Amino acid sequence: MSFRLRVLGLVALAATAATAWLTLRQANRQVQETAAADRREVSRITDGLRAYGFAHGTWDGVSPTVAGLARSTGQRIQVATESGVPLADSDALAGRVPRAPGSRPPLTIDARPVLRIPEGQVPRLSVKLVAHAIGEYRATAAYTACLTRAGAEVTARTDRFGVPRVSTDRRPPWCEEPDGDTDPLIQRDLDALLPCESERRFTSCLQRVFNERTRSAAPPRLEVRLGVRDESPPTLAAAPAAGVALAVALAVILGALLLSRAVLRPVRALTLAAKGLGDGDLRRRVPVSGRDEIAELGGAFNRMADSLQAGEERQRRLTGDIAHELRTPLANLRGYLEALRDGIVEPTPELLASLHKEALLQQRIVDDLQDLALAEAGALTYHRTETDLRELLEACRRAHRAQAETAGVTLELKAHRPVYVTVDPDRLRQVVGNLVGNALRATAPGGIVTLTAAPHGELAVVEVRDTGKGIPAEHLPHLFDRFWRADAARGRATGGSGLGLSIARQIVADHRGTIEVRSTVGAGTTFTVVLPMPQGGGQDGGEPGPSAMR
């Protein structure tokens, strides 16, 4: 599966989850809005019917109000008294066959007024006022019912106790206007209200007695049923959810395309560059921008390409150096051998000794190349044992004493006490011998070459210090390169194969040490070899270098 498809799949999965969440949220919002709208419709229906009963004192003529409420709310409304006497049905009013009512519990509507008792009123005074209000409501209810049955237009307002005060456009002569003071039941009402003075819930008691005393005059309580049986629940609007899904789908496609393009562009560049490297074009690189993982990958690729190119260049340079080192001496050997064969020169002992020396030098170059290859591959075998560096340096001093005396150079050792390390003594003697030989060749007669060994914490430090001509600073970085010599003519009169320092550095590295050089032109050069000191006793026996042991 391609990376683009994987990215698209991941984004699609995230988008599906986002779509599900948004759809659920949209559905929940619609359900809440539907429930709120249903509550508003129910409140509108109950408020409308209660207002009608409050104003008219009867349920006669309520059908137009029911029909209007049904049209405005879209609800099927069935109205009946508490005793089951049907009053109005919106289906019948709309000319339809009445349907069975729904399973929703009926709503109860009481048109009697809710008393408003002034705060801070003396209970006895409140009782008298409520008794008066009972009489007024009975009279007003009878009057408004008469007006309604007579077809008069009735409007109502509440007084300070919440009792309706009615007005009409015309007054039929048979409808008597109320006069609460003439109500013969006021004393009975007062007697019924007096127990409320001792009630803890004074206002509730007054309201209860008011309802009881006005029951005969007030319109009966209604039971209102809404809806029909087996009515399908309101469906969720599909348009918002579809819009959300479409928007998310478009965002997914656009995001996947942009993401895959942003990611695949550098990956494609890396692929082309890798193919170029595989075809041998080591100059191929990729542009790197930003600080993300793709940029890190591009930077790592460029570093790898730089390393490969540098290795290829080193290999070409090594091949050229080997050819350069072997061409001239082999040409000389060939020339002399051909001259001997043709009888042009006499095979004197001096000539044969010179040819033998030249052959030994070529053999040394080949042996050094083999040692360097084995060391760099981690395949050079070491026989490690606990070795005293002072004794090792003394052995090197004795071995080079004749060369030092011939060159007129003083070769001295400064090591005040034994310094033990676990090394291959032969290989380490090879390293020190190379450094001493270079120091003797670089030091003029009368100069000094000093060998030192001393412990420094958990490390052992060996120094080969001379008072020779020194090495320019620009040459120091190349000092350990193969076949490199400070002599621009690359002459062999100074001795050496040009591989000694490269081999020395690798041997020291295989012993988990370091070798460094510092030099001042005209003052001399110091090579420093740092080796770890053993934590316990020495160890004998042959073992490969650290690279081979990994």
N, C-alpha and C positions, 0 to 999 in steps of 0.2 A: 504494500500500500504506500502510495507516495506521501510525502510530507504535507503537501497541500491538502490531500484528502483527510489526513489525520488532524490537521489544524481545523479543517472545516467540521469534522466530526466532533472535536472537543468544543468548538464554539457553538455547534448545533445543540449539543447536550446542555451547555450552559444556557443557551437561548430557550430550550424547551422548559428548563426549570423556571427561568424568568417568566416565560409565557404562562406557565401553570400558576405561578404566584400572582401575576397580574390578573389572570382570568378569575382566580379565586377571590382576589380582592375586589374585582369589578362585580362578581356575582354577589358577594357579601354586601357591597354597597347598594346594589339593586334590591336585595332582599330587605335591607334596612329602609331604603326609600319606599318600597312597596308597603312595608309594615307601617311606616309613618303616614303614608297617604291613606291607608285603610283606617288608621286611628283618626285622622282628620275627617274622613267621610263619616265615620260613626259619630264623632262629636258633632258634626254639622247636622246630621239627621236628628240626634237626640235634642240638640239645642233648638232646632226648628220646631219639633213637635212640642217640646216643653213651652216654648214661647207662645205657640198657638193656644195650648190649654190654659196658660197663665192669663192670656189676654181675653179669651172668649168664655172661660168658665165652663165649657162643655166641649165634647169632641164632635159635636154635630158640625158638618161642613168641613171636616179635616181632609177629605179626599183630594181637593186641589193641592193642598200643601204636600200630601204624600206623593202625588204625581210629580210635582215640581222637584221635590227632593230626589226622587228616583231618576228623573232626567238629568239633574245636575251632578249626581254622584255616580250614576251608572249601576246602582244597587237595586236588587229586587227587594221591596219593602212590604212586609205584611204586618198590619196593625190590628190588635185585639185588646179587649179589656182583660183585667186579671181573671175575671170569671170566664173568659173564653169567648166572649161575644165579639165576632169580627166587625171591624169598623171600616178598613180600607185595605186593598191589595193592589200594588202597582201593576201586576200582570193584568188583572181585570180592568183597571183603569186604562191600560194601554191597548185593550181589546184582545188580549191573549188569554189562552186557557191557563188558569192559575197552576203554577208548578208546586211540587211538594217543597216545603221549606227545608233549608239546610240544617246541618247538625250543630251549627253554632248556637250556644245558649242564648235565650231571648234577653233583650235589653229591657229594663224596667224604667218607666218614665212617670214621675210624679209631678203634676203641674201645680201643686200647692206652693205657695211662696215660702221662702226661707226667711225667717224673722231676723231683723237687725235690731238687737237690743242695745240702746245707747250705753256706753261704758260709764261707770261712776254713778249709775242710777240707783236710787234706793230700791231694794227688792219689792217692797209693798207698792211703790209707785209703778215699777215695771209690771207687776202683776195686773194692776188696774188698767195700764195702757194696753197690755196684751189682751185682756178681756174685751176692751173696747175694739181692738183690732180684729178680734174674732167676729164680733158682731158686724163690723164693717165689711169683712171679707165675705161673710155669708150673704149679706145683702148685695154686695157688688157682684158676687158670682151669679146670683140669681138674675140680677139685672143684665149682666153681659150675656148670659145664656139666652135670655129673652131677646136681646138685640140681635144676637147671632141667628136665632131661629126666624127672626123677622126679616133677615137679609140685610140688616144695617151694617155699615162698615165700622169696625170697632178698633180703636187703638188704645194701648194701655201703657201706663207709666207707674213706677213704684213710688210709694211715699217713704217717709223716714223709717218705717218699720218693715219695708219690703212688701207691703200689701198693695195690690194693683189699684190704680185710679184710672177709670176708663173715660173715654170721650168718643162721640159718634157723630156722623154726618147728619143723621136724622134720628128722631126719638118717637117711636110708635106710641100712641096714647095708652095702649094696654101694658106697656112696660113701665113699672113704677121705679122712679129713681131712688136709690138707697138712702136710708137715714139710720145710721147706726145707733143714734140715741134712742130710737123707738123700739130697738130689738128687745123683746120681752125675755130673751134668754141670757141677757148680760149678767144678771145676778148668778145664774147657774154657772155661767162661764167663770165668773169670779170665784165662786166656791170651788170649782174644779182646779183653779190655778193656785189657790192658797197653799196647798201642800208643797208647792215648788220652792216656797221661801226657805224651807229647811233642807232642801235637796242640795247635795254638794255640787252637782252639775246643774246649776240654776238655769242656764240658758238652754241646755238640752231638754230639761224638764218642761220649760215653757214651750219649746218647739213641739215636743211630743203631745202635750195637752192641746196645743193649737191644731195639730193635725187631727187629733181625735174629735175635737169639737166642730171642725169644719168639714169632716168627711162627708156628711150628708149633702153639703152644698157644693163641694169641690168636684171637678170631673174625676172619674175613677182613674186609678193608675193603669197605665198601658203596658202591654208586652209587645215589643217590636222584634220581629224576626227578619234577619237579613240573609240574602243569598238563597240558593236552591240546592236540593239534594244532588249529590254526585257532581257538584260543580268543579270543573277543572281548575287547579290552582293557577295563579298568574304565572305566566312564563317569563323567563329572563330575556331581556332584549339581546338579540344575537349581534346586532350591529356594533356595539362597543367592544365586545369580546373579539369579534372578527377584526375590527380595526386595530386592536392591541396586537393580535397575532400577526396581522399583516405588517405592522410597523416593526415588530420584533424580528420577523423573517427578513425584511429588507435590511434592518440593522445587522443581522447575522451575516447575510451575504456580503454586504459592504465591508463589515469588519473582517470577515475571513479573507476576502480578496486583498484588503490593505495589509493585513497581518502576514498573509502568505507571500505577498509581493515584497514586503519589507524584510522578511526572513529569507526568502528564497533567492533574492538578488545577490547578497553576499555569499550564500551557499553555492549558487551557480558559479560565481567568480572563483570560489575556492576549488570547485570541481574542475574548471578549466585550467586553473593554475596547477592543480595536482596532476592532471593529464599531461600538461607541459613538462613538469618535472620528470614524470615517468618516461617521456619521450627524449629526455636528455637536455631540455632547456632549463638550466639551473638559474637563469636570470629572471624567471617568472615570479612575480610578487602580486599580492592582492591589496587593494586600497583598504585602509582601516580608518574608521571614524566612529566616534562615540566611546562609551565605556561599558557597554553591556557584554553578555556572554559571547555574542557573535563577534564583537570587536576583539575580545580576548582570544577567540579561536583564530581570527585572522592574524593577530599579532604572533601567536604561537606558530602558525604556519610560516609566516615570514622569517621568524627566527630559525625554524627548522631548515628552510630553504637557504638562509645565510650559512648555517652550519654545513649543509651539504655542499654548497658552492665553495666554502673555505676548505673543506676536506678534499674536494676535487682539485682545487688549486694546489693544496699541499702535496697531493699525490703526484700531480704533474711536475711540481717543483722538485719533489724527491726523485722522480725518475730522471729529470734533467740533471740534478746534482750527482746522482750515481753515474750517469753516463759521462758527466764532466770529470768526475774523480777517477774513473777507470780508463777513459779514452787515451789520455796521454801516456801513462805508464805502460798500458798494453801495447800502444803503438811503438814505444821504445823497445819493449821486449821483443816484439815482432821484428823490428828493424835489426836488432842485434842478432837474433836467431837466424834471420835470412842471410845476414852478412857472414855469420859463422858457417852456415851451410854452403855458401858460395865461396868460402875461403878468402873473403876480403879482409877479415880481421883474424888475429890469432886468439885462440881460447886460453888466454892467460889466467892464472889464478885470481888476479885482481878483478878481471872482467866477470868471471864466473861468480865471484863473491858479490859483486854489485848486482848482477842479474838475480841472484838468490835473495838478496835483501829486498829488491823491488817486488819479487814474487811474494815474499813474506808480508810486505806492506799491503798488497792487494788482498792477501788472505785475511789480514787483520780487518780491512774494511768490510769484507764479506761477513766475517765473524761478528763484527760490531752491528752490522745490519740485522743479522739473525737475532742477536741478543736484544736489540731494540724492538724488533717485531714481536718476540716472545714476551718481553716486558709489557709492551702496550696492550697485548692480547690477554695479559694476566696468566700466561702459561709458563712464565719463567720460574724454575724451581729454586726454592730457598731452603737452606739447612740452618735453621735458627738455633742459636745457643746463647747462653749468658756470656757476654763478652765485656772485657775491661777496655774501654776506649783509650785509656792511657797506654796500655800495652799495644793496642792496634796502631795508634799514632807513632809509637816508638819503632814498630816494625816498618811502617812506611818511611820514617825518617832514615832508618838504616838502608832501606832499599834505594833511596834516592840520594844518598850521601855522595856517591861517586859523581852523579850528574851535577849536584850542587857544587862540589869542589871544582869540577871542570869549568862550570860557568862562573866561578868566583863568587858564589852567593852563599851566605850563612843560612843554614837550615836548622832551626831550633825548635824545641818542644817545651811548652809550659803547661804542665798538668800536675797539680800539687798532691792529688790523691786519686785513688781509683774511682772510675765512673762506670757503672755497670748498665748495660742495655741488652735486650734480647734481640739479636740480629743474626744475619748470615755474615760471619766475619770476612769470608772471601769476597762477597759482593760489596760489603762496605769498604773493604780495603781497595777494591777496584774504584769506588767513588772517590776516596781520599787520594789515591794515587793519581787519578786524572786531574784533580784539583791541584795537587802539588806539582805535577809535571807542567801544567799550564802556568802556575805561579813562577816556577824556575825559568821558563822560557820568556816570561814577561818582565823579569827583574834583571836589571843591569848588574855587571860585576860590582861587588862591594855592597849590594843590597842584602835585605834580610827577608826570609820567609819563615813565618812563625806558625806553629801548630798548637792549638789550645783545646782543652776539653774540661768542662765544668758542669756541675748540676745546677739547674735553675728550677726550683720547685719540684714538680713531677716530670720535668723535661731534662734531657741532656743536650748540651749545646757544644758543637764542634765548630771551630773556626780555622780557616786557612787564610792567613793574612800576609800580603807581600808589600814591598815598597817599590813596586815597579812603576811603569809609565802610566798605568790607569786606563780606564775604558771610558770613552765619551758617553754622555748620558743618553744620546739618541741611539746608541748601540745596545744599551742594556736590555730593552724589551726583546731583542732578537738573539740574545746570548745563548738560549737553550734550544734554538731552532737547529734542525738537522743541516749539517754541512756549512753552517754559517761561520765565517771568520771575520774578524775586524779588518784583516788585510784585504783590501779591495781586489788585489790581483789573485786572491785565493791560492797563493803559493803554498807549496808543501814543504818548503825549506824549514819552516818553523815547526814541522812535525805535527802529528795527530791526523785523525781521519775526519774530523769535523762532526763526529757523532758522540764524542765522549760526554759532553755536558747533557745531551738529550738522554743518554743511557743513565747517567748519574741521577738526573731528576726523577726518572721513572723508578729506579731502584729505591731511592729515598721515599717516594710516594708509596711504593709497595710495603715499606716498613712503617707506614702511617706517620711519616715525618714530612718536613718541608725543607727546601733549600732556597736560599735567597742570596742576592749579591748586592753590594754597594761599592761604589768606586769613585775616586776623585782623580782626575787627570793630573799627572805629575806627582801624586802622593801615594797611589797604590790602590789595591783592590782587596776586598774581604769577602770570602764565601762563607756563609753560615748554614750549617746543617743542624736541624733541631729534630731530635728523636724522643719518643716517649720512654720513660724509665719503667722497668717492670714493677708490678705490685708485689709479686712473690718471687720465687726462685726461677732459675732459667729452665729452658726446655730444649731438649735435643731432639734430633731426628729430622728427616727431610719432609718438607711440606710445600705446596705451591704458594704462589703469591696471593694477595688478598683478592685480586680480581678473579683468579681461578677458584678460590674457595667459596665464592658467593653462589 
